[in-house]
Structures are given as structure tokens and as C-alpha cells.
Amino acid sequence: MPTSNQDNVSAISRRLAKLREQPLNMSVFDAKLKALLPPDATGEHLQRSLRMRIGTFLSPLRAAAALLILASIAAAYLFLVSAQPVSASPQEMAAIYERAVADQDHTMAVSSIDEARAAIHRKWPKSPDFAAPGNMSVMSCCVHEVGKRQLGCVTFTVDGVPVMLAVADAKEICSPSGEARMISGERYVVASSNQVNMVMRQDNGVWTCLMGRLSIERLAEVAGSTRAERP
Amino acid sequence: MIDLNEANRRFYEWLWPHRDTVVRTARLLLRDSFAADDLAQETMLKAFRALHRFQEGTDARAWLLTILRNARIDHIRSVSSQKDDVRLCDVSESVAEDSNGDGEIDPSDANELLERLGDQEIIDALRELPEDIRWTLLLVDVEGLDQSDAATVMNVPLGTVKSRAHRGRTMLKSILEPRARQAGLI
């Protein structure tokens, strides 16, 4: 069937409309036109000046923001570092033991665990509560610092040998990585330095370390009869 | 009177997005692409200067095309060498008269045939039309303006636009048909 003239004319109209879809390269035209427009009348000029104004305003803000971010990062780092418990080094613990036994530190003479607990609490109000068998011969107590974290120490004798019980908040001081042993159903980290044996454990949010020149098993046996808890 | 910054804002907000219409129409209108871009550029500059006369909410595209058409008319009047473009008025009138009969295009699908013809062949044929008719087809068919808007742009009665549009399409068909035959498309 032949196409009618009207159909052909309409087809031409539609074909012409497609010329609108032809891609146009406007870059040269735009550049020339912008060059001819008044300087203040170019969008770029305004945008540039606006950017400059905002930039001028923002520069000190940016610097302040950068400082704030850095300070925040530093604070966050310090917070994270300070929030991490300090690992008690066996060498340092042994040294504390030696000084306490030799009464070289500012130890406080006490005669019972209760007295020791009270004395420590006076110097360190947030110190953990602790208890030990009443038949121990208590010698002294003191408060130490390990990595700027406080540590309460009580010295007493077991089998005639000076032994020291150290207590700290488990959030502040923790056991070093070392040998873990189950003794009498309790899990201990055991360590030794300068012939001073140590048994450490964490219980009720309190870190305790019992040390002395006794066997690990004996220390663990005594440690098993001590109790500590957060105040 | 609006200040420069406000003029700038209005120009870039209202008119700048339609510059492609101006450029396309000028390029389809004239063979010389440099002359076309000059005309489009002059149009946009005139539009900027006359911005205070443009009413927000009215058809910015039609307003720009009106400026383009007036700039073109001014150009033709002032430069006699531009007659070359105007001369085409005479060329196709007879063709148009000859092509009023039933369509002879085969294959019957005129759309398909026109699709086979490249854009440049269509544009070349368009440029052979008398300029007023070319304007009408550019406004109504290419840019899709309402015939009444096209009448406003061209400052002619609506009936004139309708008749020019029909004549223009018919003339275009009569130009394209032999070319399609020559190219072996029909």
C-alpha cells in the first residue's frame, strides 16, 4: 500500500525532531561567550569569588578543625592506651617484692590483714578489698605504682618465708603473657624472676599476685585461700 | 534597574541553560558554522543586555529564539553578501508545488526511509528551503515549539506558521525523495 503524502510529511516532521538529539560541542562557544560577558557577569567569576570568600572564611576553620581532629585522635589514643591495663612485668614485681621485704619502701607496719587493708585504703581509697587467712603473720603493707597504676601490697610470712600479696584493679593491671596453669581448679599465670615465684590470677575484677621464694604450688595453695573484690 | 550581580544570576539561571537551542538553530540555519556561532553569540549577548525586559516564568527559549531571529534579520539587512542564504526562497518554491501529489516513496514506511538518510543529508536539504520556511521547520519540528509560540517568534500569524510548516515538510520530502532514489534507498 503506498504511503500517503500526509504520512510522509508527518514522518519528515518526526525526522526533523531527531536533529535535536544531535550532540552539540558547546565548549568553544561557551568559552568565547564567557570571555565577552562582563567580568562580574560570568558565573565562574561569581563562583570563584564565592569560593574565595568561603575559602578565606574556612581557612582558619579548617586549621582549627584539623587541630581539633588531631587533638581528638591524640586524646582517643591516650584514652585507649590509658584504658588498657598495664601488664605487670615479673622483673618489676620481683623488685617490688625485694624492696617490700627489705622494708626499703615506705611500708606501713601492720599486724593483720584487716589493718593492712585499712592502711592501704587510707592511701588508696579505691583499692580493692581483699582477705587472706587470719593465721598469717602480717608484716607490712604499702601502695606502689606500676606504670602509674596503683598496686596495694601486703607482706606476710608463709612457712617462715616472706610472701607478698599484690592487688590491683584488673582494669589497670593484668598478668603478663606467660605460662598458665590450672592448680586446684584455679587458673593462674605463673612467672618467676630472680628466684621469686609468682602466681597471678584475676577474680571479681581484681588482679592479684602472690609472690615469694616458695614453690608455685605452695604459692597457689595460699593464693587459693585469699579473696579479693572490687570495692 | 537590576545590578550586575542580579543580572548575572538571572542570566545564568534563566537563559544559559537554553544556549544550546540558540546554537543548534543557528548552525542548522546557516551553512557557515563560524557565522552561525557568531550569530548565536550575538544573540546571547543581546539577551544579556535585554535581560531586564525578560519576564520570569515566560518561555526563555522562545524569547532567545526571537532575539536570534531578529539578529538574523538585522544581519541580512546590513550585510548584502548574506543574500546567498535568502536566495533559497526562490529555489524550492517550484519544487514544493510539484510535490503536492501522493507520496511516491517506496518502501512505504517513510520513517524507515528517513532513518536511512543521515542527519547531514536532512540538514543539507533543510538548508535548501527558503529561510522563512526553514525557520518554521526549525522552530516547530526541530525545537518542538507550539505553532503559536513559533508565530510569536517569527512575528507572523498562526495560519502562516501552519501553512509554512506544511509546505516546508512537503518541500523537504520532494528534495529528499530523489536523493533517496539516487542513493538506492528506494
Interface residues (C-beta under 8 A of the other chain):
Chain A: M1 P2 T3 S4 N5 D7 N8 V9 S10 A11 I12 S13 R14 R15 L16 A17 K18 L19 R20 Q22 L24 M26 V28 F29 D30 K32 L33 L36 L37 P38 D40 A41 T42 G43 L46
Chain B: L4 N5 A7 N8 R9 F11 Y12 W16 R19 D20 V23 R24 R27 L28 D37 A40 Q41 M44 L45 F48 N100 G101 D102 G103 E104 I105 D106 S108 D109 A110 N111 L113 L114 E115 L117 D119 I122 I123 L126 L137 V140 D141 V142 E143 G144 A165 H166 R169 T170 L172 K173 L176
